[in-house]
Amino acid sequence: MPGDRSLLDLLRNLLVQSDLPFRDFVELALYHPVFGYYAQERSPIGREGDFITSPLLSPVFSSTLSGLVGDFLGRAGDGLSQVVDVGCGDGALIHSLAREWPATAGFFGVDRNLARVPIRDGVTFVSSLAEIPPADTRLILSNELFDALPFGRFVQRDDHLQELWVTERDGTLDWTEHEANGSYEDYFAERGVVLETGQFADISLEWATLYDELCRFVPRGLIVTFDYGLPESKLFRGRMRRFGTAAAYSRHRVSRNLLSDPGEQDLTAHINFDDLRRTGERQGFDTLFFDIQAKFLLALGAAGHELLKPVGEIAFEGADEGLALLAARDDAKRLILPDGIGADIRVLVQGRGMGRDTWRFEKKLF
């Protein structure tokens, strides 16, 4: 609204008229074109930001995915192939892959906010899939894309599903409850999910919608999804997830204070990977892999990277270089050890029309 100087001003003006569904609050907090979290000039991702992602944590991630690109291109045939990173952020990952495989495919980065994306040779950056020209075969990558979608928050009150909305009390943003609309009740009923009384849950109807769009975009190829999430049998398990999974991130600290500092902190919730899996299978995709990131990267050969060799096999000069190397090794290990980010992030791979031969990532390691 004219005259708003912050997202909080805008929200207060809206709340004068009526309460606001939390899902809409998240949409504004993350994606308002002026005040939204992802509209800010500084990048929220990285060691100096609010959270770090696998591509920025260690070069082992992009190096390992480069091997997957090679496997994909080896099976793609003679038609036009593309590698597309959806939700590419600053474009570091897709640029790294394009640098390793120049002139072998079209490389594209897709992101809502291209203002922070520097010009990078070999990569075309666009704001939507519709801007990408046709291709015969596509490899789609996304890293923490779906958990950045707006989501609603719900609580079961005896036999009634209540949706959490945002209101203002005494100048402070606060929670209120409204009866959930039919689309959300149908979501749980169709999946046979029964929440316990007092149990919270966080869902987005856009998880399946966006994944369906990706499936329609891939006439033949692979869709590889890295994200925080679980199958629904675990995501909605009452004892483990009684308070849902919604969280706020700021300066690498996590909190449950979802309404504080709107536009200044990241808001996220674990995704229901079964929504993606079923959507892909309805579109004729085969599910080739679903497990933790550590297993996926190790199956692709991540352990062979220079940073993960035994220390005695690596040459370095001076104490400073040695300390930097040890720090880089620790970061690389975080990607592949079965705890931390290596276990928290799961990977779903679905393919269509790529033959029946086994992929390296399908190998069982542990």
Residue pairs with C-beta under 8 A, 6 or more apart in sequence:
1 10
1 13
3 9
4 10
4 13
4 35
6 35
6 263
7 28
7 29
7 32
7 35
7 36
7 262
7 263
8 173
8 262
8 263
10 28
10 32
10 35
11 20
11 25
11 28
11 166
11 168
11 173
11 262
12 168
14 20
15 166
15 167
15 168
19 165
19 166
19 167
19 176
19 178
20 165
20 166
20 167
21 152
21 163
21 165
21 166
21 178
22 152
22 153
22 163
22 164
22 165
22 166
22 258
23 150
23 151
23 152
23 153
23 204
24 150
25 166
25 259
25 262
26 150
26 151
26 267
27 150
28 35
28 36
28 262
28 263
29 36
29 37
29 262
29 263
29 267
30 36
30 37
30 38
30 148
30 150
30 266
30 267
31 37
31 38
31 39
31 112
31 150
32 39
32 263
33 39
35 263
36 263
37 44
37 263
37 264
37 265
37 266
37 267
38 44
38 112
38 113
38 148
39 113
40 263
41 115
41 116
42 49
43 49
43 89
43 90
43 116
44 50
44 51
44 266
45 51
45 52
45 53
45 56
45 89
45 90
46 52
46 56
47 56
50 249
50 250
50 251
50 252
50 265
50 266
51 249
51 252
51 266
52 252
53 89
53 143
53 144
54 61
54 143
54 226
54 293
54 335
54 341
54 345
55 61
55 62
55 92
55 93
55 96
55 143
56 92
57 331
57 334
57 335
57 341
58 307
58 328
58 331
58 332
58 334
58 335
59 96
59 305
59 307
59 332
60 297
60 302
60 305
60 307
60 308
60 332
60 335
60 336
61 93
61 297
61 335
62 92
62 93
62 96
62 97
63 96
63 302
63 305
64 297
64 300
64 301
64 302
64 305
65 93
65 97
65 141
65 300
66 96
66 97
66 100
66 101
67 300
67 301
67 360
68 139
68 224
68 300
68 360
68 361
69 83
69 97
69 100
69 101
69 105
69 139
70 101
71 359
71 360
72 81
72 83
72 137
72 139
72 221
72 222
72 354
73 81
73 101
73 104
73 105
75 354
75 355
75 357
76 105
76 136
76 137
76 221
77 136
77 137
79 135
79 136
79 137
80 106
80 134
80 135
80 136
80 137
81 104
81 105
81 106
81 135
81 136
81 137
81 138
81 139
82 105
82 106
82 107
82 108
82 132
82 135
82 137
82 138
82 139
83 94
83 97
83 98
83 101
83 105
83 106
83 107
83 108
83 138
83 139
83 141
84 94
84 107
84 108
84 109
84 110
84 129
84 132
84 138
84 139
84 140
84 141
84 217
85 91
85 93
85 94
85 97
85 108
85 109
85 110
85 141
85 142
85 143
86 110
86 129
86 140
86 141
86 142
86 145
86 214
87 110
87 111
87 142
87 143
87 144
87 145
87 148
88 94
88 109
88 110
88 111
88 117
88 125
89 111
89 116
89 117
90 116
90 117
90 118
91 109
91 111
91 117
91 118
91 120
91 123
91 125
93 141
93 143
94 107
94 108
94 109
94 123
94 141
95 107
95 109
95 120
95 122
95 123
97 107
98 107
98 120
98 121
98 122
98 123
99 122
101 107
102 122
106 124
106 132
106 133
106 135
107 122
107 123
107 124
108 123
108 124
108 125
108 126
108 132
109 117
109 123
109 124
109 125
109 126
110 125
110 126
110 127
110 128
110 129
110 132
111 117
111 125
111 127
112 127
114 125
114 126
114 127
117 125
124 132
126 132
129 213
129 214
129 217
132 217
135 219
136 219
136 220
137 219
137 220
137 221
137 353
137 354
138 217
138 218
138 219
138 220
138 221
138 222
139 221
139 222
139 224
140 214
140 217
140 218
140 221
140 222
140 223
140 224
141 224
141 226
142 214
142 224
142 225
142 226
142 227
143 226
143 227
144 226
144 227
144 228
144 345
145 210
145 225
145 227
146 204
146 207
146 210
146 211
146 225
146 227
146 229
146 271
146 276
147 227
147 228
147 229
147 268
147 269
147 270
147 271
148 266
148 268
149 204
149 206
149 207
149 210
150 204
150 206
151 202
151 203
151 204
151 246
151 269
152 163
152 164
152 184
152 202
152 203
152 204
153 163
153 164
153 200
153 201
153 202
153 244
153 246
153 258
153 269
154 161
154 162
154 163
154 164
154 180
154 184
154 195
154 200
154 201
154 202
154 203
154 244
155 161
155 162
155 164
155 177
155 198
155 199
155 200
155 201
156 162
156 195
156 196
156 197
156 198
156 199
156 201
157 177
157 197
157 198
158 197
160 179
161 179
161 180
161 184
161 185
161 188
161 195
162 177
162 178
162 179
162 180
163 177
163 178
163 179
163 180
163 181
163 184
164 175
164 176
164 177
165 175
165 176
165 177
165 178
166 173
166 174
166 175
166 176
166 259
167 173
167 174
167 175
167 176
168 174
173 259
173 260
173 262
174 259
175 259
183 205
184 203
184 205
187 203
187 205
188 194
188 195
188 201
191 232
191 274
193 201
193 232
193 236
195 201
195 236
195 238
196 238
196 242
198 242
199 238
199 241
199 242
200 242
200 243
200 244
200 246
201 236
201 241
201 244
202 244
202 245
202 246
202 269
202 270
203 269
203 272
204 269
204 271
207 271
207 272
207 275
207 276
208 275
208 276
208 278
208 279
211 223
211 225
211 275
211 276
211 279
211 280
212 279
212 283
214 223
215 223
215 279
215 280
215 283
215 285
215 350
216 283
218 352
219 352
219 353
220 352
220 353
220 354
221 351
221 352
221 353
221 354
222 288
222 349
222 350
222 351
222 354
223 280
223 285
223 348
223 349
223 350
223 351
224 347
224 348
224 349
225 276
225 347
225 348
225 349
226 293
226 345
226 346
226 347
227 271
227 273
227 345
227 346
227 348
228 268
228 270
228 271
228 344
228 345
228 346
229 235
229 270
229 271
229 272
229 273
229 346
230 270
230 272
230 273
230 346
231 272
231 273
231 274
231 290
232 272
232 273
232 274
232 275
234 240
234 241
235 241
235 245
235 270
235 272
243 256
244 269
245 269
245 270
246 256
246 258
246 267
246 268
246 269
247 254
247 255
247 256
247 258
247 267
247 268
247 269
248 254
248 255
248 256
248 257
248 258
248 260
248 265
248 266
248 267
248 268
249 265
249 266
249 268
250 261
250 264
250 265
250 266
258 267
273 290
273 346
273 348
276 348
277 287
277 290
277 348
277 350
280 287
280 350
281 287
281 350
283 352
284 352
285 350
285 351
285 352
286 350
286 351
286 352
287 348
287 349
287 350
288 349
288 350
288 351
288 359
288 361
288 362
289 296
289 347
289 348
289 349
289 359
289 361
289 362
290 346
290 347
290 348
290 349
291 346
291 347
292 338
292 342
292 343
292 344
292 345
292 346
292 347
293 335
293 341
293 342
293 343
293 344
293 345
293 346
293 347
294 335
294 336
294 337
294 338
294 342
294 343
295 338
295 365
295 366
296 347
296 349
296 361
297 335
297 336
297 342
298 336
298 365
299 360
299 361
299 362
299 363
299 365
300 360
300 361
301 360
302 308
302 335
302 336
303 336
305 332
306 314
307 325
307 328
307 329
307 332
308 329
308 332
308 333
308 336
311 329
314 325
316 322
316 325
334 340
334 341
334 342
335 341
335 342
336 342
337 343
338 366
349 359
349 361
